[in-house]
């Protein structure tokens, strides 16, 4: 079956190797990041570390190669075609996206929105309308449009590796309250986590390692989380006095939690060698509650092949297991650069 792989632009040079290692026969390029491939074994995607390079994927069960702007009545024709193909499979939700998500041209973004509106009119009523209310294992009808045409398929958000069509939740980083781009990473990570566990309740206590300047800290506080932030550099002064924040001005290596203190989650986005970062996490993981969450940014060295990042990731995961931390998800977020985000749970 033809498949769409979304390989982030930052890994574009590795795309031929990624596809070969996943036994995917390459076809044409679609949009900025998308690759039309023939996939022999879809189980390799979630089970192979190399699948981490594929941000989002979709089986293409319906396609209409065309230029939608030149097709009279495109939305109605596309809606009726999708209705005939998918209505009897009762998707839990219908979501649309664009093949060129970063394009300044608003035409296709508007087209995708109008297409979804019409699909919701012609399809039998769906159970879910809010993207974050989807059931991770139930099938959703995902549709992507662009100057290359319409491409659609049904798959669960977890199998696709994202709740949105295309897998990205875009964050506004132009607000005067934005402290750093790292805030977008944790905001997207918390959104992504909804496919694997319920959101942490208000008042959950996070231990954040290497918090400066405080972009991630700010996003957690906005979500009514409590944060103990550790860094030898100061936090942004805009965070001073924020409810729920305790700042420890110290080197992470010297930090020792107070007696009897237990945390619900631990966040690590420190720069520096990944092994050193994981050593800090291992030392402090004993202060996590059973079932506690770890969000770990794996900083990759210069990426020239897929083997070095996969070997590094395997080593970090094995180190984490020594602290009773089990990996349950891994991905490349929209706001990651040469890095992956790994999610662990303390057993």
LUMBADREN-436341 format. One line per 8 residues: number of its first residue (from 1); their letters; for each residue x, y, z of C-alpha. Coordinates in Angstrom, 2 decimals, m for minus. Last residue first. Example, Ala and Ser with C-alpha at 12.3 -4.5 7.8 and 13.67 -1.06 7.14 Angstrom:
! residues 2
2 = sa = 13.67:m1.06:7.14 | 12.30:m4.50:7.80
//
This chain:
! residues 347
347 = xxxxxxxx = 8.07:1.53:37.36 | 9.12:5.08:36.56 | 7.75:6.16:33.17 | 9.88:7.42:30.31 | 9.23:9.76:27.38 | 11.98:10.59:24.87 | 12.14:13.79:22.80 | 14.55:13.67:19.88
339 = xxxxxxxx = 17.24:16.18:19.00 | 18.91:17.90:16.08 | 16.18:20.57:16.05 | 13.04:19.97:18.05 | 10.17:22.45:17.66 | 8.01:20.22:15.46 | 8.69:17.30:17.78 | 10.85:14.31:16.85
331 = xxxxxxxx = 9.45:11.31:18.67 | 9.80:8.76:21.45 | 7.26:6.88:23.55 | 7.05:4.32:26.37 | 10.64:4.16:27.64 | 10.81:2.48:31.06 | 12.67:4.09:33.97 | 13.66:1.74:36.79
323 = xxxxxxxx = 16.94:3.64:37.33 | 19.02:1.05:35.45 | 16.40:1.18:32.71 | 17.45:4.77:32.09 | 20.96:3.66:31.18 | 19.51:1.20:28.67 | 17.45:3.98:27.11 | 20.50:6.23:26.87
315 = xxxxxxxx = 22.54:3.51:25.13 | 19.75:2.76:22.64 | 19.38:6.45:21.85 | 23.11:6.79:21.23 | 23.14:3.79:18.91 | 20.11:5.16:17.06 | 21.68:8.62:16.74 | 24.96:7.11:15.40
307 = xxxxxxxx = 23.27:4.69:12.99 | 21.00:7.12:11.14 | 23.85:8.81:9.30 | 25.55:12.21:9.28 | 23.89:13.73:12.34 | 26.29:16.00:14.21 | 25.67:15.07:17.84 | 22.10:14.49:18.97
299 = xxxxxxxx = 20.57:16.08:22.06 | 18.07:13.68:23.61 | 15.42:15.81:25.29 | 14.04:13.84:28.23 | 10.48:14.00:29.57 | 10.30:11.75:32.65 | 6.94:10.80:34.15 | 6.19:9.28:37.54
291 = xxxxxxxx = 4.47:5.88:37.66 | 5.82:5.32:41.17 | 6.62:8.81:42.53 | 9.90:10.31:41.43 | 12.56:11.00:44.08 | 14.54:7.91:43.02 | 14.72:9.52:39.57 | 17.25:12.06:40.85
283 = xxxxxxxx = 20.41:10.02:40.32 | 19.15:8.53:37.06 | 18.19:11.96:35.69 | 21.63:13.36:36.48 | 23.27:10.37:34.76 | 20.92:10.91:31.82 | 22.28:14.43:31.36 | 25.87:13.16:31.48
275 = xxxxxxxx = 25.09:10.51:28.88 | 23.42:13.13:26.69 | 26.57:15.29:26.60 | 25.74:18.98:26.99 | 22.61:21.05:26.76 | 19.96:20.41:29.35 | 16.34:19.75:28.33 | 15.44:17.47:31.26
267 = xxxxxxxx = 11.99:17.38:32.82 | 11.01:15.22:35.81 | 7.44:14.40:36.75 | 5.22:13.68:39.76 | 7.89:14.58:42.30 | 8.49:13.28:45.82 | 9.89:15.26:48.75 | 10.38:13.32:52.01
259 = xxxxxxxx = 13.78:14.83:52.70 | 14.47:17.83:50.50 | 15.83:17.15:47.06 | 19.63:17.30:46.58 | 21.11:19.56:43.93 | 24.89:19.55:43.51 | 25.04:18.03:40.02 | 22.19:20.31:38.92
251 = xxxxxxxx = 24.42:23.31:39.65 | 22.61:25.81:41.83 | 20.11:28.67:41.93 | 17.11:26.66:43.13 | 13.90:28.25:41.85 | 10.57:27.32:43.44 | 7.59:28.14:41.25 | 3.92:27.42:42.01
243 = xxxxxxxx = 2.81:31.04:41.95 | 5.10:33.29:39.89 | 7.16:35.60:42.09 | 9.94:36.16:39.58 | 9.15:34.55:36.22 | 9.49:37.80:34.26 | 13.04:38.04:35.65 | 14.16:35.27:33.23
235 = xxxxxxxx = 15.79:32.56:35.29 | 19.34:32.88:36.56 | 22.22:30.55:35.61 | 23.28:27.73:37.96 | 20.01:26.00:37.15 | 17.30:24.02:38.95 | 13.55:24.62:38.63 | 11.12:23.16:41.19
227 = xxxxxxxx = 7.86:23.50:39.31 | 4.20:23.31:40.32 | 1.76:22.82:37.44 | m1.14:25.16:36.77 | m0.83:24.87:32.96 | 0.60:28.39:32.75 | 3.22:27.22:35.27 | 4.31:24.42:32.94
219 = xxxxxxxx = 4.64:26.81:30.00 | 6.70:29.26:32.08 | 9.10:26.58:33.25 | 9.62:25.45:29.66 | 10.72:28.91:28.59 | 12.67:29.50:31.80 | 16.06:30.96:30.88 | 17.38:28.70:32.36
211 = xxxxxxxx = 15.72:25.42:33.49 | 18.72:23.11:33.58 | 16.87:20.29:35.30 | 13.14:20.72:35.93 | 11.53:18.83:38.81 | 7.79:18.89:38.26 | 5.04:18.79:40.93 | 1.45:18.19:39.83
203 = xxxxxxxx = m0.80:21.01:41.06 | m3.25:20.75:38.20 | m3.65:17.16:37.04 | m1.15:15.49:34.69 | m2.78:14.99:31.32 | m4.13:11.47:30.67 | m1.67:8.98:29.15 | m0.25:7.82:25.82
195 = xxxxxxxx = m1.93:9.80:23.03 | m2.27:12.78:25.37 | 1.51:12.81:25.60 | 1.73:14.61:22.25 | 0.00:17.68:23.72 | 2.40:17.66:26.67 | 5.33:17.39:24.24 | 3.94:20.27:22.15
187 = xxxxxxxx = 3.87:22.57:25.17 | 7.28:21.25:26.25 | 8.81:22.09:22.88 | 7.02:25.43:22.50 | 8.53:26.60:25.77 | 11.99:25.76:24.46 | 11.55:28.59:21.96 | 12.33:31.05:24.76
179 = xxxxxxxx = 10.64:33.53:27.12 | 7.37:34.12:25.25 | 5.35:36.75:27.15 | 5.64:39.27:24.29 | 3.79:36.69:22.16 | 5.49:35.83:18.88 | 6.07:32.15:19.65 | 2.54:31.02:18.79
171 = xxxxxxxx = 2.60:27.22:18.86 | 1.94:24.87:15.97 | 0.66:21.39:16.75 | 2.25:19.09:14.21 | 1.32:15.51:13.30 | 0.49:15.97:9.63 | m3.24:15.71:10.22 | m3.32:16.47:13.94
163 = xxxxxxxx = m3.31:13.91:16.77 | 0.16:12.59:16.02 | 2.22:9.43:15.70 | 0.16:7.91:12.85 | m0.18:4.67:14.80 | m1.10:6.66:17.93 | m3.53:8.86:16.04 | m5.37:5.80:14.75
155 = xxxxxxxx = m5.46:5.32:11.00 | m7.73:6.20:8.12 | m6.42:7.59:4.85 | m6.30:10.69:2.70 | m4.28:12.46:0.01 | m5.60:15.42:m2.00 | m3.66:17.25:m4.73 | m0.06:18.26:m5.48
147 = xxxxxxxx = m0.78:21.96:m4.89 | m1.69:20.95:m1.37 | m4.21:18.95:0.63 | m3.93:16.45:3.48 | m6.78:14.35:4.87 | m6.90:12.29:8.08 | m9.92:10.09:8.85 | m9.50:8.96:12.45
139 = xxxxxxxx = m9.26:5.38:13.66 | m9.52:4.61:17.37 | m6.37:3.70:19.35 | m5.49:7.16:20.71 | m9.08:8.12:21.43 | m9.51:11.67:20.17 | m10.30:14.43:22.65 | m7.21:16.47:21.78
131 = xxxxxxxx = m8.41:17.13:18.23 | m11.77:18.49:19.41 | m14.64:17.30:17.17 | m15.06:13.69:18.31 | m18.03:11.33:17.96 | m18.59:11.87:14.24 | m22.02:12.64:12.78 | m22.61:10.81:9.50
123 = xxxxxxxx = m20.51:12.45:6.80 | m21.87:15.20:4.51 | m21.74:18.17:6.89 | m18.52:17.23:8.69 | m16.88:16.74:5.30 | m17.97:20.26:4.26 | m16.30:21.87:7.26 | m13.20:19.75:6.81
115 = xxxxxxxx = m12.90:20.90:3.20 | m13.31:24.53:4.23 | m10.48:24.24:6.74 | m8.21:22.48:4.26 | m8.96:25.10:1.60 | m8.15:27.91:4.03 | m4.79:26.32:4.79 | m4.37:25.75:1.07
107 = xxxxxxxx = m4.88:29.39:0.19 | m2.88:30.88:3.09 | 0.39:31.07:1.15 | 3.06:31.75:3.81 | 4.09:28.07:3.55 | 5.07:26.41:6.82 | 2.52:23.57:6.67 | 3.16:22.70:2.99
99 = xxxxxxxx = 1.22:19.44:2.62 | m1.77:20.93:4.41 | m4.11:19.58:7.05 | m7.52:18.02:7.56 | m9.18:16.30:10.50 | m12.17:13.98:10.60 | m13.15:12.19:13.80 | m14.13:8.78:15.24
91 = xxxxxxxx = m14.17:7.38:11.69 | m17.26:5.29:10.92 | m15.89:2.77:8.39 | m19.06:3.02:6.24 | m18.31:6.68:5.52 | m14.78:6.04:4.16 | m14.70:5.67:0.38 | m18.05:7.08:m0.72
83 = xxxxxxxx = m17.76:9.97:1.72 | m14.20:10.69:0.60 | m15.32:10.96:m3.03 | m18.28:13.12:m2.08 | m16.08:15.46:m0.09 | m13.48:15.75:m2.87 | m16.14:16.64:m5.45 | m17.71:19.20:m3.13
75 = xxxxxxxx = m14.40:20.78:m2.18 | m13.05:20.82:m5.75 | m16.09:22.56:m7.26 | m14.09:23.74:m10.28 | m10.63:22.20:m10.21 | m7.85:24.69:m10.98 | m7.09:25.65:m7.37 | m7.16:21.96:m6.44
67 = xxxxxxxx = m4.11:21.19:m8.61 | m4.47:17.47:m9.09 | m3.42:14.07:m7.77 | m6.57:12.67:m6.12 | m5.67:10.07:m3.53 | m7.57:7.64:m1.32 | m6.17:4.84:0.84 | m2.85:6.54:1.54
59 = xxxxxxxx = m1.62:4.89:4.75 | m0.45:7.73:7.01 | 2.76:8.65:8.77 | 4.10:11.30:11.14 | 7.48:12.41:12.54 | 9.52:9.75:10.75 | 13.05:9.93:12.22 | 11.83:7.95:15.23
51 = xxxxxxxx = 11.12:5.05:12.85 | 14.86:4.42:12.83 | 14.52:3.26:16.43 | 12.47:0.34:15.05 | 9.22:m0.84:16.63 | 6.84:2.01:15.86 | 7.69:2.23:12.14 | 8.85:m1.34:11.56
43 = xxxxxxxx = 5.29:m2.65:11.98 | 4.34:m1.02:8.66 | 6.19:m3.79:6.74 | 6.34:m3.53:2.95 | 5.80:0.20:2.57 | 5.47:1.80:m0.85 | 6.46:5.43:m0.44 | 5.12:8.95:m0.99
35 = xxxxxxxx = 7.48:11.20:0.97 | 6.30:14.30:2.80 | 8.49:17.04:4.27 | 7.98:20.10:2.05 | 4.94:19.10:0.02 | 4.83:15.76:m1.71 | 7.95:13.98:m2.90 | 7.53:11.14:m5.34
27 = xxxxxxxx = 8.25:7.46:m4.85 | 10.54:5.77:m2.38 | 10.42:2.03:m1.67 | 10.15:1.67:2.09 | 12.12:m1.13:3.69 | 12.51:0.94:6.87 | 16.29:0.97:6.42 | 15.90:2.11:2.81
19 = xxxxxxxx = 13.52:4.92:3.75 | 15.82:6.24:6.47 | 18.85:6.00:4.16 | 17.13:7.97:1.37 | 15.82:10.53:3.92 | 19.19:11.23:5.58 | 19.77:14.53:3.78 | 16.23:15.59:4.74
11 = xxxxxxxx = 16.85:15.16:8.46 | 16.34:18.87:9.33 | 13.38:18.92:6.94 | 11.49:16.55:9.20 | 10.51:13.22:7.58 | 6.76:12.93:7.05 | 6.02:9.53:5.58 | 2.96:9.01:3.41
3 = xxx = 2.11:5.46:2.47 | 1.23:3.54:m0.67 | 0.00:0.00:0.00
//
